[in-house]
Amino acid sequence: MQGERGIGYTFGFAALVCLVCSIAVSAAALSLEDRQEANRRLDIRRNVLVAAGLLQPGERADAAEVDARFAVVGPMVVDRASGSVLLDVDPETFDPKRERLDPEGSVVVTDNPAGLMRLPRRVRVYQVCEQGRVDRWVFPVEGKGLWSTLYGFLALDADGRTIRGLAFYKHGETPGLGGEVDNPRWRSRWEGRQAFDEVGTVSIEVIKGSAGTVEDDPHRVDGLSGATITSRGVSELVRFWLGDEGFGPFLAQAGEEGAVECL
C-alpha cells in the first residue's frame, strides 16, 4: 500500500510540476508577445532601410534612430496581380505571413523560377519620399537558393528601372560561399544596375564570373565565387519578382503615372 501511495504521489507531484511550468511558460510567452512583435517590426524596418541605402550594413542604430530614418518611408499594400494600391487596407496591421498561409489570401504556383509554392494575392511595398514625391521603391523578394529560401528587399529608383540596393535578411546558405549574399562588397555591385532593357524586358542577371562596370555592363552582376546555384537562385528570384507574376504590374502603373506623389 505504501508503495502504491508512493507511486501515485510521484506521478501526482510530477503532473503538478508540469502544470505549473506550463502555466509559467504560457504567461511568459504572453507577456513577451508585444516585445517580440516590436522586435519583428524593428527588424523589418532596419532591413528596408539597408536595402534603400538609408542605413549602412552593420551600422549601429537603436530603435529610436531606426524609427527616425524610417520617417521618410511609407508602406502600402498592393494587389499583386493588378498592381493597384489598396487604400482600404492598413499596411501597419497587414500581415504578409498570414496572407500567404491563408488559402483565400494566396494562390498555388508551380514551375516558377524562384521555386515558390504559394504567392500572396496582396503584398506590402515601401515608398521612400523626398519633398512629397517618390524617390525610390522597396519590394520584398524571396526565392530558393542552394539550401534555403532567401528573404530580402530590393530597392529601385523612382524610375522603376535602376537598382538602388539589394539586402537579404534571412537565409541558410553556406557561410563563405552562398552566404556571401550578405557581403556588403557584393551587395554594392547591384547599385546602379538596370533591371530592364530598353523595351521593358527584365534583363538583370547574376553571371558566372565578373561583370563589367555599371556603365559598360548595366544588366549583369558578379557571380558568387564557388556558389553557382545560389547565384542562379538570386538571379532567378530577382527576375521573377520584377516580372508579371511579381511587381511588374505595379511598376507598369507607376511608370505610366510618371513622377509619383507619395501617399
C-alpha positions as CSV (number, residue, x, y, z in Angstrom):
1,M,0.0,0.0,0.0
2,Q,2.7,2.4,0.9
3,G,4.4,1.6,-2.4
4,E,1.3,2.2,-4.3
5,R,0.7,5.5,-2.5
6,G,4.4,6.4,-3.2
7,I,4.0,5.8,-6.9
8,G,0.7,7.8,-7.0
9,Y,2.3,10.6,-5.1
10,T,5.2,10.7,-7.5
11,F,3.0,10.8,-10.6
12,G,0.7,13.4,-9.0
13,F,3.7,15.6,-8.0
14,A,5.2,15.3,-11.5
15,A,1.8,16.3,-13.1
16,L,1.5,19.3,-10.7
17,V,5.0,20.4,-11.6
18,C,4.3,20.1,-15.3
19,L,1.1,22.1,-14.9
20,V,2.8,24.9,-13.0
21,C,5.6,25.0,-15.6
22,S,3.1,25.1,-18.4
23,I,1.3,28.0,-16.8
24,A,4.5,29.8,-16.2
25,V,5.8,29.3,-19.8
26,S,2.4,30.4,-21.2
27,A,2.4,33.5,-19.0
28,A,5.9,34.4,-20.1
29,A,5.1,34.0,-23.8
30,L,2.0,36.2,-23.5
31,S,4.0,38.9,-21.6
32,L,6.7,38.8,-24.2
33,E,4.4,38.8,-27.2
34,D,4.3,42.6,-27.5
35,R,8.0,42.9,-27.2
36,Q,8.6,40.2,-29.8
37,E,6.2,41.9,-32.2
38,A,8.0,45.2,-31.7
39,N,11.4,43.5,-32.4
40,R,10.0,42.0,-35.6
41,R,8.7,45.3,-36.7
42,L,12.1,47.0,-35.9
43,D,13.9,44.2,-37.8
44,I,11.8,44.7,-40.9
45,R,12.3,48.5,-40.8
46,R,16.0,48.1,-40.4
47,N,16.3,45.8,-43.4
48,V,14.1,48.1,-45.6
49,L,16.4,51.0,-44.7
50,V,19.5,48.9,-45.6
51,A,18.1,47.9,-49.0
52,A,17.1,51.6,-49.6
53,G,20.6,52.8,-48.8
54,L,19.3,54.8,-45.8
55,L,21.2,52.6,-43.3
56,Q,24.6,51.0,-43.9
57,P,25.1,47.2,-43.4
58,G,26.4,46.7,-39.9
59,E,25.7,50.3,-38.8
60,R,24.6,50.5,-35.2
61,A,21.3,52.2,-34.8
62,D,18.9,51.9,-31.9
63,A,15.2,51.7,-32.2
64,A,14.8,55.5,-32.0
65,E,17.3,56.1,-34.8
66,V,15.7,53.4,-37.0
67,D,12.3,54.9,-36.5
68,A,13.7,58.4,-37.2
69,R,15.2,57.4,-40.5
70,F,12.1,55.4,-41.4
71,A,10.0,58.6,-41.2
72,V,10.6,59.1,-44.9
73,V,9.4,55.6,-45.7
74,G,5.7,54.9,-46.4
75,P,4.4,51.3,-46.5
76,M,1.4,50.4,-48.7
77,V,-0.5,47.2,-49.6
78,V,-0.7,46.3,-53.3
79,D,-2.8,43.8,-55.2
80,R,-0.1,41.8,-56.8
81,A,-2.0,40.7,-60.0
82,S,-3.3,44.2,-60.9
83,G,-0.7,46.4,-59.4
84,S,-3.3,48.6,-57.7
85,V,-2.7,50.2,-54.3
86,L,-5.3,49.0,-51.8
87,L,-6.1,52.2,-49.9
88,D,-8.6,50.4,-47.7
89,V,-6.0,48.0,-46.2
90,D,-3.9,49.3,-43.3
91,P,-0.3,48.5,-44.1
92,E,0.7,48.7,-40.5
93,T,-1.6,45.8,-39.4
94,F,-1.3,43.9,-42.7
95,D,0.4,40.5,-42.0
96,P,2.2,39.1,-45.1
97,K,3.0,35.8,-43.4
98,R,-0.7,35.3,-42.5
99,E,-1.7,36.3,-46.0
100,R,0.5,33.6,-47.5
101,L,-0.8,30.9,-45.2
102,D,-4.5,31.8,-45.8
103,P,-5.9,29.8,-48.8
104,E,-8.0,32.8,-49.7
105,G,-5.1,35.2,-49.5
106,S,-2.7,33.3,-51.7
107,V,-2.5,31.2,-54.8
108,V,-0.7,28.0,-55.5
109,V,2.0,28.3,-58.2
110,T,4.0,25.7,-60.0
111,D,7.2,25.6,-62.1
112,N,8.3,29.2,-61.3
113,P,12.0,30.1,-61.5
114,A,12.0,31.4,-57.9
115,G,11.0,27.9,-56.6
116,L,8.0,29.2,-54.7
117,M,4.9,27.2,-53.9
118,R,2.4,29.9,-53.0
119,L,2.2,33.6,-53.8
120,P,0.2,36.1,-51.7
121,R,-2.6,38.0,-53.5
122,R,-1.6,41.1,-51.6
123,V,1.9,42.4,-50.9
124,R,3.4,45.2,-48.9
125,V,5.5,47.8,-50.9
126,Y,7.5,50.7,-49.5
127,Q,7.9,54.1,-50.9
128,V,10.8,56.4,-49.9
129,C,9.7,60.0,-50.2
130,E,11.6,63.2,-50.8
131,Q,9.8,66.5,-50.9
132,G,6.4,64.8,-51.3
133,R,7.4,62.6,-54.3
134,V,8.7,59.0,-54.5
135,D,12.4,58.8,-54.6
136,R,12.7,55.0,-54.7
137,W,10.6,51.9,-54.1
138,V,11.5,48.9,-51.9
139,F,10.0,45.5,-52.6
140,P,10.1,42.3,-50.6
141,V,11.6,39.4,-52.6
142,E,12.2,35.7,-51.9
143,G,13.3,32.6,-53.6
144,K,15.2,29.3,-53.4
145,G,19.0,29.2,-53.1
146,L,21.0,26.1,-52.7
147,W,20.0,25.0,-49.2
148,S,17.3,27.5,-48.2
149,T,14.8,30.2,-49.1
150,L,16.4,33.6,-49.3
151,Y,14.3,36.5,-48.0
152,G,15.2,40.1,-48.7
153,F,14.3,43.5,-50.0
154,L,15.1,45.0,-53.5
155,A,15.2,48.8,-53.9
156,L,14.5,50.5,-57.3
157,D,14.8,54.1,-58.2
158,A,11.7,56.1,-58.8
159,D,12.0,55.3,-62.5
160,G,11.3,51.7,-61.7
161,R,14.4,50.6,-63.6
162,T,17.6,51.5,-61.7
163,I,18.5,49.3,-58.8
164,R,19.4,51.1,-55.6
165,G,20.2,48.1,-53.4
166,L,19.5,44.5,-52.5
167,A,19.7,43.1,-49.0
168,F,18.9,39.6,-47.7
169,Y,18.0,39.3,-44.1
170,K,17.2,35.6,-43.7
171,H,18.7,32.5,-45.4
172,G,20.6,29.3,-44.7
173,E,23.2,29.3,-47.4
174,T,26.7,28.0,-46.8
175,P,28.9,30.5,-44.9
176,G,31.8,31.8,-47.1
177,L,30.1,30.6,-50.3
178,G,26.4,31.2,-50.9
179,G,26.4,33.1,-47.6
180,E,28.3,35.8,-49.3
181,V,24.9,37.3,-50.3
182,D,25.4,39.1,-47.0
183,N,28.8,40.6,-48.1
184,P,28.4,44.4,-48.4
185,R,31.0,44.4,-51.2
186,W,28.9,42.0,-53.3
187,R,25.7,43.8,-52.5
188,S,27.2,47.1,-53.6
189,R,27.7,45.6,-57.1
190,W,23.9,45.9,-57.6
191,E,23.7,49.6,-57.1
192,G,23.1,51.5,-60.4
193,R,22.5,48.3,-62.5
194,Q,19.5,48.4,-64.8
195,A,16.7,45.9,-64.1
196,F,15.0,46.3,-67.5
197,D,16.3,46.8,-71.0
198,E,15.2,49.5,-73.5
199,V,11.9,47.7,-74.4
200,G,10.9,46.9,-70.8
201,T,12.0,43.3,-70.5
202,V,13.5,42.1,-67.3
203,S,17.2,41.8,-68.1
204,I,19.2,41.9,-64.8
205,E,21.1,38.7,-64.1
206,V,23.9,37.3,-61.9
207,I,26.5,35.8,-64.1
208,K,29.3,33.3,-63.6
209,G,32.5,35.3,-63.1
210,S,32.9,39.0,-63.1
211,A,30.6,41.6,-64.8
212,G,31.8,44.9,-66.2
213,T,31.2,48.4,-64.8
214,V,27.7,49.8,-64.4
215,E,28.3,52.0,-67.4
216,D,29.7,49.2,-69.7
217,D,27.6,46.2,-68.4
218,P,24.4,47.6,-66.8
219,H,22.4,44.4,-66.8
220,R,24.8,42.0,-65.2
221,V,26.1,41.4,-61.7
222,D,29.2,39.4,-60.5
223,G,28.5,35.8,-59.5
224,L,29.4,34.5,-56.1
225,S,32.6,32.5,-56.3
226,G,32.0,28.8,-55.6
227,A,28.3,29.3,-55.2
228,T,26.9,28.9,-58.7
229,I,23.5,27.6,-57.5
230,T,23.0,30.3,-55.0
231,S,24.0,32.9,-57.6
232,R,21.5,31.4,-60.1
233,G,18.8,31.4,-57.3
234,V,19.4,35.1,-56.6
235,S,19.2,35.9,-60.3
236,E,16.0,34.0,-60.8
237,L,14.2,35.4,-57.7
238,V,15.0,39.0,-58.6
239,R,13.9,38.4,-62.2
240,F,10.7,36.7,-61.0
241,W,9.6,39.4,-58.6
242,L,10.3,42.1,-61.3
243,G,8.2,40.2,-63.8
244,D,4.5,39.9,-64.5
245,E,3.8,37.5,-61.6
246,G,5.6,39.8,-59.1
247,F,5.7,43.5,-59.1
248,G,5.7,44.0,-62.8
249,P,2.0,45.2,-62.9
250,F,2.7,47.7,-60.1
251,L,5.8,49.1,-61.8
252,A,3.9,49.4,-65.1
253,Q,1.3,51.5,-63.4
254,A,3.8,53.6,-61.6
255,G,5.7,54.2,-64.9
256,E,2.5,55.3,-66.6
257,E,1.8,57.9,-63.9
258,G,5.3,59.5,-64.2
259,A,6.5,61.4,-61.2
260,V,4.5,59.8,-58.4
261,E,3.4,61.7,-55.4
262,C,3.7,59.9,-52.1
263,L,0.6,58.6,-50.5
